[in-house]
Amino acid sequence: MNKIKKLLDRTFWIYVGLGLLNYGICNAIMLVLHNVFHVGTTASLIIEFAMQTAISFLLNRYVTFRGIPITRSWPVKFVVSVGVSYLLAKVLLYKAFEYLITLPFFIGIADWVQGIVAREAEPALFRHNLVMLACTFTYCVINYVGQRYYVFHPVREKTEG
């Protein structure tokens, strides 16, 4: 119970609140680029990841994790964390999400959601948008873990003993 309480601390909720705002704005831009301006899937995702990463860095460095002493290597750690997050979310999991959305169970869920939020949308395009959103959500989760426990992890003072 203590581990869960520690995991869901104030920092987590600040990250979630700011992250939802960042996620919503950046994903809206991604979907407009992709669906209105017909920018390709990969380009739309790269633009979204780049915006989300830049905003996330600024929010996390100066709001969420402010006051935490960090090492001089944090810029390198940040780039590594973002790179790993991107590779896992876009390169490895994107194909898995594309496959899952073709299974009858997930098609049923996608059709149900589409009936609520986008009745007039083309079903295949709607499912493709869900895959893109799942990719970016996964990126957010992986990025949070990387930033919290790798990039902005507090430097522990060495104690004599």
N, C-alpha and C positions, 0 to 999 in steps of 0.2 A: 504494500500500500504506500509506503514511504517513497519508493521509486516512481510510482505513478504520480504522486503528489509533486515530486521534484521535477518530473518531466513536464507536467502541466502547470508550471509556475507562471508568475507574472510575465516573464520574458516570452514564454510561449504564446500567451494571449495577445501581447503587443505585436508579436510577429504575425500571428493569425489575422488580427485586425488590419494592420498595414498591408499584409500580404494579400488579403481579399480585395482591398481597394486597388492595389497594384495589378493583381491578377485580372480583375474585372476590366479595368481601363485598357491594359495591354491586349487582352483577348478580344475586346470589342474592336480595337484597331486591327488586329490580325484578321478577324472575320470580315471586316469591311474591305481590307486589302484583298483578301482572297475571293470574296463573293461579289463585291461591287466593282473593284478595279481589276479583277481576274489575274492577280499576282499568283504565281505558282505556289503549291503547297510548301515546298522546301524554303523558298524565299520568304513566304509569309511567316513560317515558323522561325526562321533565322532572325527576321526583323523583330518578331515578338519576343524571342529569347533575349536578344540584345537590349531591347527597351526594358524588359522586365529585370534583367540582370543589373543594368545601370541604376535603375530606380531602387531595386532591392539593396544594392551595395550602399547607396547613399542613406537609405532609411535604416538599414541595419548598423552601419558604422556610426551614424550620428544620432539615432533615436533608440532602436531596440537594444543594441549592445554598447551604448555610450558608457564611458567611464571604465570600461574593462581594459586594463593594460594589455597590450598585444605586442608581439615581437615585430622586428623590422621585416620579417619574411612574410607578413600577412598579404601583401599584394600577390606574391607568387602562390601562396596558399589559396587565395581567392580565385585566381585564374584556374588553378588545378581543380578546385571544387566545382566551379562553373563548367569546366570542360568535362569532368566526369558526369555531372548532372545532365549535360546536353547529350553526351554519348549514350548514356543509359536510357534517357527519355526518348530522344529522337531516333537514334540509330538502332538500338536494340529493341526497345519496347514498342516503337511505332508499328512495326510489322506484326507484333503480337496483338496489338489493339485492332489493327486492320483485320486480322484473322477472327478475333473474338466477335467483332461486330457482324460477321457473316453467319454466326451460329444462331439457330432459331430462337433460343432464349434471349439473346441480346438484341436480335432484330425486333422481337416482341416488346422489349423494354424501350428501344429506340422509337418504335412506332407509337407507343403509349406517350412518351415524352413529347414527340413531335405533335401528337394530337392536342397536347396542352399548350405548347409554346409556339409552334410554327406549322399550323395546319396546311398552309398553302405551299410549303417548301417541297421540293423534289426529295423523295425519301432517300435516294442514294447520296445526294449532296448533304442532306441533314445528317446521315450516319457518318459521312466523311468528316463533317464539322465536329461531331462528337468524338471521333478518333483524335482530331487535332486538339480538342479541349482536354481529352484524357492525357494526351502527351504533355501538354503544358502543366496540367495539374500534377502529374508525376514528377515533372521537372521541379515544381515548387517544393514538393515534399523532400526530394533528394537534396535540393539546394538548401533547404532549411537545416537538415541534418549536417550537411557539410559546413555551412556557415556557423552554426551554433557550436558544433563539437570539434571543428577543425580550424576554421579561419579565425573566428572570434572567441575561441576558447580562452578563458583567462590564463595568463601566465602565472604559474605557481612560484612563489618566492621559495628559494632553497633555504631550508632551515638547518641549522646545525643540530646534531643530536646523536 
